[in-house]
């Protein structure tokens, strides 16, 4: 895996736009949507792996054009799957146009002329080599400059975020195994079928599990946190949720473990003076006694002992793994030889 970064923020203001245009100049013609603004502070980070590149771009509003002359000069014909964080992207290929909303990915081919326009944004992009992804070329070409099926698009968006979150910490061997999971995931999201979804099931499980983690973390202090709420906000079914958390002892047990891990962190933080009772109440335990019993069962030590150790400057007592990273297979499990086609489809 190779990593590269280009940013204009360290450059003189007057030269920032020209530097950005030169960076992309062989592939795209770029122009600011608001040329009167001072400077052009932008950043691009790229992780290049076998068969594809993950790109993260933060930039002001831009018009990006791929012309016939650019295609002749630089005949790269990769597909690009782009996920915008907050800006609508207007795409015109000459024969087809699309207003792609934020939070849902869209597909274009660099082998075709096109113009994209969007306001200031953060975006994640997957550049897919046509030689490497030729096996699903028909699926990718069919989706170019076209709205994707919403549930598949949301799942692909979550997978792209998961890639971005994990890639910086992956070793070379793990990163080199990303191609097959990525190809099967893209196929399952762009054109779902029982076979494609079954083949991608390990990666789908990990992606859905990240949705669940995000919901639980976001709602950790809410008494309303329940299986129904998680299903609704993670866009998953109750049966899916139960399968995902079966190894955790169920939904209630998983939520409790995450809350107890959060309590452990709060007790070790000496920068505040929140009482143990208040921590218990904040994390939605029935009372301080039930919190203390659950805490001791989880970590083998009382909440007050953890707090006393922290105040004495002693290192935290070794405790069980953070429930947020618990036994449910993580992202790297899909890369360590455990990525195998499943026997049954999991519909997202």
N, C-alpha and C positions, 0 to 999 in steps of 0.2 A: 504494500500500500504506500502510495506517495501522497504527501500533503503539500499544498502550496497556498499562499495567502497573498493577496494584493489589496492594498488600501491607499486611499488618497489623502487621508486626514493628516499625515505627516508631511505632506507636500505644500509648497506655497499655494495660496488660494487661487491665484491666477492660472496655475498650471494643472489644477486638479481635473477639470473636465477633459482637457486634451490627453492627459495620462490615462484616464478611464477609456476614452475612445480608442486610444492606441492599443490598450490591453485587449479589447475585443475586435479590433479593426479588421483582422483577416477573416472573421466569421460574420460579424454584424456591423452595420452602420448604426451608430447610436446618437441621439440628440436629446437634450433636456426638454421636458415639457414646459419648463418655466425658465427660459434662458436669462432673464433679468436678475435672477438670484445670485448672490455672491458665493463663489466657490462651488464645489461639487464633492462633498464628503461621502465616500462610498467604500464598501469593502466586499471582497469576494474571497471565500475560502473553498478549497476543493480537495476532495479525497479521491484519488484515482486507484481503482481496484481492477482486477481482471474482468474485462467485459463492460465496465460502466464506471461513471464518475458521479459522485454526489457533490453538489455545489450549493453553497449558501451565499446569498447575495443580499446586502443591505444598501439601498441606493435611493436617491431622490427620484421624482417622476421622470420617466424616460419614454422615448419612442425608439424601438429596436426594429431594424429592417434587415431582412435577408433577401438580397436581390439576385437576379440571374448572373450578373457579373461576379458577385461574391461567390456564388455556387461554382462558377467556372474556375475562379481563382483558388478557392478552398473547397474542393468537392466532398467535404465530410457530409455524410447523410445520416448521422445519428438521429434517433428519436430523442425528444426532450419531454419529460414529464415534469410539469411545474406546479408547485403548490404555493399560492400567495397567502400571506398571513392576514392582510387587511384591505387589500386593494382589488377592485375589479380590473381584469385585464381584457382589453379589447383586441381581438385577433382577426386579421383579414388576410386570407391566403390568395385573394384574387377571385376565387370561385366560391369560397365559403367564408362566413364570418361567425364569430362567437364572442359573447360577453361572458367570460369565465368569472364566477363569483369567488371571493376569498374563501379559504378553508376547503375548497374542493379542487383537486388537481385537474389539469388538462394536458392533452398530448399534441405535439406538433412534430413535424419532420424537418430536419435541416436540409433535406434534399429538395424542399419546395420553397418557392418564394413566399414571403409573408411579412406582415408588419404587426408588431405588438405595441400597444400603448397602455401605460398604467402609471398611477400616481406613486408617491413615495411608499416604499414597502420593504418588508423582509420576505424573502422567498427561498424555498428549497427546490432544487432541481435535480432530477436524475437524467443524465445523458447516457443513452444506451447504444452501444455499438451495434450496427446492423449485422455485422458478421457474427457477433456473439449471440444476438437475440433473433437470428433468422428463423428459429423454430416457431416463434410467435409473431412473425412479421405481419401475417394477415390480421391478427388481432390489433396490433399497434396501428397499422395503416388505417384500419376501419374506424379507429377512435380519433384520428387526427382532426383537430379543429371541430370537435363534436362534443356535446354534453355527455358525460359518463353517467351510468346508472348510479343513483345517489348512494345506496348502501355500499356498493363496491367502491365508489369514489371515496367515501368517508373512511373505509377500511384501508385503502391505499394511502390516504393522507396520514392516518395514524402510523402506518408502517414507515412512511418517509420520515416522520418525526422521530420514530423509534431508531431508525438508522442514524439520524443526525445526533441523537442523544448518546448513542453507544459507540459510534465509530472512533471518536477521539481516544477511547480507552481500550480499543481492541488491539491485540497483538497481531503480528504479521500473519501467523498461521490461521488465526480465527478470521481475520479479514479476507484471506484468500478463499475462504469457504462460503462467502456471501453470495456468490453468483447464483447457484441453484435455488436457494431460498427466495432470492429476489425475483428470479424469472418466474418461478411457480406462483409467487404472491401476485405479481403483476398480471399474469394470465387469469388467475382466479378472480381478481378484482375487475378487470376489464371485460371479461366474458365468462361469468360464472356458469359452471356446469358441475354436475355431481363429481365427475372425475377430477376436474381442475381444483375444485374446492377441497376434495379429499387429499390430493397431492400436497396442497399448501397448508393443510390443517395444523401441523406443528407451529408454523409461523403465524397463522391466524390466531391460534391459542395464545401465543406470546403477545401479539398485538392487542387482542381483546383483554388480556390480563393487565396490560399497561393502562388501558381505559379504566378498568376496575380500580387499579391502584390510584389513578388520578382522581377518580370520584371519591374514593374513601379518604384520601388526603385532604381534598377540598372540603368535604363535609364532616371531617373528623370530630368537630366540636358541636355537631348538630344532633339533638336527640332524635331527629327524624331519620337518621341514617339507618337504612334497612335494606333488605333484599329488593323490595319493590323500587325504592329510590335508586339503588345502584343499577338495576335493570333499565330503568327509564333514562337515566343520565348517561349510562355507558352504551345505550342502544343495543342491548343484548337480551336474550330471553332468560327466563328463570332457570330452565333446564341447562342452558349454556353456562350460566353463572354457577350453578351447583357443580357442574363438571369441572369448571375451572378451579373451584375452591375445595374440591373433594379432598385433596391432599392436605388441606389446611384444617380439616375438621369441620368444614362448613362455613357459611357466611358469618354467623355470629362470632364464631371462634376467630376467624380471620380479622374481623373488625376489632375484636377485643385485643388481639395481639398487636395490631398497629397502634391502638390507643395506649397500650402498656409501654410500647417502645417509645412513643412520644412522651409519656410520663417520665420514663427513665432519662430522656434527654433534658426535660425540664428540671428534674431533680438535680442533675449534674451542673446546671447552669447557675453559677453563683452571682450572676449580675442582677438577679431579681430576688424578691423576698416573698414569692407566692407561697402560701401555706399548702401543706399536703392536702388538706380538706378542699381548698380552692382548686387545686390541680384535679382532684377526684371529680369535683363538680363540673369543671370545665370540660373534662373528657367523658362526661355523661355516665359516670358510675352511680349506682343507687345511693351509696353513702360511703364514707371514708373507710369503714370496716370492710365492706365487700371489696373495695379497691385494694386495700392492703393485703387481703387474702389472695386475690387474683395476682397481685404483683409478686408476692412471695412464691406462689406456685410457678410463675413464669421465670423468675430470675433467681430464686433460692435465697433471697435477701429481702429485708423489709425496706419500704420507701424511706423511712427515717434513717436507716443505716447508709443508704446511698447518699442522701443529703449530707449527713455528718461527714462521710468520707470526702465528698466534694468540697465542703467547707474547710476541711483539714488539709486540703491540697493533695489528697491521695488520688491516685489514678482510679478511674471507674472500675468497679468490680467486673470481671469478665461475665458476660451475659449472653443469652441466646441471640442468634442472628436477628437482625432487624426484620420484623414481620413483613415489612414492605419488600424485602428481598428474599422471601422465604421459599419453601420447598417447591412452589409452583415453578416449572421450568422457565428459566430466564432466557434472554436474548441469545447469549452465547451457547446455550444448550442446543440451539438449532444449528450451530456451526461446528460442534465437536463430535461429528460422526453420529449424532442422534437425529439428524434430519432425515426422516424416513416417511414415505407416503403413508397416510392413514387409511384405514379400511372403510371409514364412513365419513360422509360430508358433514361439515359444520357450517351452517348458513348464518352469515353475519347480518 
